[in-house]
Amino acid sequence: MTTTFTDQTRERAREIIARYPADRSRSALLPLLHLVQSEEGYVSPAGVEFCAEVLGLNKAQVGAVATFYTMYKRKPTGDFLVSVCTNTMCNVLGGQEVYDTLAEHLGVGHDETTADGRITLEHAECLAACDYGPVMTVNYDFFDGVDPQGALGVVEELRAGGRPMPTRGARLCTLKEMAVQLAGFADEREGAVADGGPGEPTLRGLRLAEQHGISVPGFDPNTPIRSKAEADQAAAQAKAAEAAKAEPAKAPPASGNGAKPGTPGNAGTGEPASAAAASGSTAPDVKAPDDKSPQVRTAETRQPDAQTAVPDAPGTKVPTDNTAPAPRDAQEAQAAGVAANPPAGDGKPAGDEAGAQQRNLKDAEAGANAGPAVASETGGQK
């Protein structure tokens, strides 16, 4: 079923795209995916098509991004996404027990939604709050130091229509409301922005520094923070002073010979001659022939075939006339490589595609049979 996005969503999409330079509009793809998720609750095929349409991309390009990041859901998700950290630190502290208790109580597994459509449960590899473990989040807001019973209390309050208060941050909102914020729009609900202070584990380092008298040398906490205009002006002044200090003093022109400063053959009469004037060449500078981008170099050396000479491939010797290597040379090289790199098991090493090697050898043999005799490295003709 095709989804028709609302006029508000389309207006917001135009506003998001306008944040970026005209030739960088595809940078708006990430917030646009959050925007379509805010309307449908997930990134549907229609949402992918919408993003491709407004950005002038194809659907494969949009789909590649939408499937890479886990915050973009590819199937309908509940109003509240409950994520329980089961990574090492939280797991040791009881995170897996919290997840197992919730899964049994809700009757769902990882990335599954309850029948009432209220809660989607997932286990998370890390929620970046190890000092508060075990932790879980509801629509990315933290509940710290949870235990199985505390987690059950949170989800039951959610199912009853309540909004339990997170340990840190503002009161909860639905996943769609959160997606609007992730798209870059302010949460206009009353009391949406909270002034919740940091937790004690976050302040532990500061407490230890105060206790032991540790501070940054020369740090004055009362130093005023400059505005951007003041900071830019100070930076410009510092740059000008640096340039004036680095500029060498110019010597006055020598008298008697009438030579202009900077002319060849008049060293010591003024500025040194330029490289072009010294050599007498007017040819423009050009890049070295082996100046290649890392991507091109990698592509050429990864799987060269018999038709493409790759002079910079490690261990490769290419005839100067760009002809294909002789079949016997290619076979000997392959045998030497196999002997030096025996596989660890039945599986071929990554990137070692046997079909490509066979095609290379066949191409080399066909070229040798069809063309003139090719000299081997030892000087004999085949």
C-alpha positions, 0 to 999 in steps of 0.5 A: 500500500502506497503511503501519501505523506502529509503536507506538514511532512513535505514542508519539513522535508524542504526545511531539512534540505534547505539546511545544506548547500545546494550541491550537498543536498544528499547530506539531508538523508539521515534526518529525512529518514527520521522524518518519515519514521516519525509519520509511519513509525518505521522506514517503509518502502514508501518512505524510502521512495519519498526520500529518494524522490525529494533528494534526487537519489535512487531507492537503492542508495536510500535503502543502503543507508536505512539498512545500515543504522539500527535506529531506522526500523524496517518494520512497524514498531511500538509506541515505546522501544525498550532497549536492554543492554546485554553487553559485557559490563551490564551483563555482569551486573544483571542485564541479561536477567533483566532482558530475559524477565521482560521477554518472558513477561511480554511474550516477545523476543528481540525486535518483536512488538507486543500484540497491543502495539505498545512496546517493542523489545530489543537487546542492545550491545551497548548503550554507552552508560557502563557506569550506570549499569545495568541500564535500559532505555525507553525511546533512547531515554535512560533508566539506570541501575535497573533490576528485573522487578524495576524493569517490569514496573516501567513496562507495566506503567507504559502499557497502562498509558503512563509515562514513567520518569527516566533517571536522567532527562525529560519525561518520555515521549513516543517513538514517533515524537522522538523521531521528530526531534532526531530529524532536527525539530524542537519538542514543543510539549510543555516540560519537554526540556528538563534540567535534570542534573548528572548522576553521581557516577558521572561526577565521580572524577570531579569529586576525586579531583577536588578531594586530591587537589587536582586541577588544570594548570592556569585554569580560571573557572571565572574566565568569561566565555567569548562570543563567536565574533570576539573569538574570530577577531582574536584569531584574525589578529593572532594570524596577522601578527604571526604573518608579520613576524614570519615575513622576511625583511626585503633588502634594497636593490643593489646600485650600479647594475640596474638589475631588477630584484628577482631576475636570474643571475643576480643573487643577492640583489633582491628576492631569489629568482623563482623556479620557473625563471631559474630554469627558463621553463614555462611548462605548467606543473603536472602531477606525477604519473603514479599519483593515484587516489587510494581507492584507485590504487586499491582497486587495481592491486586487489584483483588485477586480470590478465588484460590490465597491467598493474605495475605497482601491484606488490610482487608483480612484474609486467612486460614493458610492451604491456603484453600478457604474461606467458601461460607457464609464467602465470602457472608457476606464479600461481603455484608459488603463491599457493605453496607460500600461502597454504589455506588454513582450512577447506575455505578459501581465504577472503578475496581469493576467488578461484573463478577469477584466477581460472579466467585470468589463466585462460585469458593469458593462454588465449592471448599467447596463442593468438598473438606473437611470441612472448619473451619470458623473464629468462629470455627464451621465447614461448 
